[in-house]
Amino acid sequence: MSQRGLEQFGAYVKARELFDYVVADMEKLQRDPRCYRLITQQMGSADSICANIEEGYGRLSRIEYVRFLDIARGSARETQGDTNG
């Protein structure tokens, strides 16, 4: 699959946008040392969404591709956090 195809994959485009939003939000918290763990966790999980979509996209097997999309979905839930609390 080509890189151009990945750039047109809606979930990947949204994941990259989400990462940019998370980075912007976390910049506001960087001055508070109590937020260090939150910042690294949020940025890591948001980055993981993109990374897993990219890795899955590069796999030759559809089964592997779907597996990495599932992992990306888990990272998206982690980035979202608890919305019921």
N, C-alpha and C positions, 0 to 999 in steps of 0.2 A: 504494500500500500504506500502511496506517495505522501510526502509531508503536506502537500497541497490538500489532499483529501482529509487529513487530520485537521487542518485549519478550517475546514468546512463542516466538521462534525460538531453539531450544536452543543452537546454536552461538554466537549473540550473547550469550546469558545466560552461557555458560561463558567467553567472551572477556572479558566485564566482570569476572567473578570472578577470572580469571587476572590481569588488570591490577591488581586490588586486592592480590592475593598478591605480585605483582612489586614494587609500591610498598612494601609492608610489608617484603619482603626487602631491598630496596635501602636503606631507611631505616637498617638495621643497618650498612651500609657507608659511609654518608655522611661519617663522621668521618675516613676514610682517603682522603687526596687522590689516592692511586694508583688508586682505584676510580672516579674521576670519569667516565672514558670508558665503563667497564662499566655504570655506573648509567644514564647517558644513553642508551646503546645498548639496554639491556634495557627501560627504560621506554618508549623510542620505538618499539621493535618490538612490545611488548605493546599500546601505544596504537594502533598501526597496524592491528592485527587488528580492533579495534572500529571504527575509522574506515573501513576498507575495506568491512566488512559494512554499515555505515550508508550509505556512499555507493552501494554496489551496490544496496541495498534501495530507494534513492530513484530509481534509473534506470527508464526506461520500457521498456527492451528486456531481454528475458530473456538475450540473449547478453551484454550489458554486465553484467548482474547476476552471471552466472556468472563473467565475467572478474574482477570485483572479489572474488568469493569465492575465486578462485584466488590472487589477490594476498594476500588475508588468510591463506590457508593458508601461503604463503611466509613471511609475517611470523611466523606461529606456529612454523614450523620455525626461524626465526632466533631467536626468543625461547627456544625449547627448547635451542638450542645443540648442541654435539657430545656425544652421549651414549655414543659409542664410545671416547672418548679417555680 
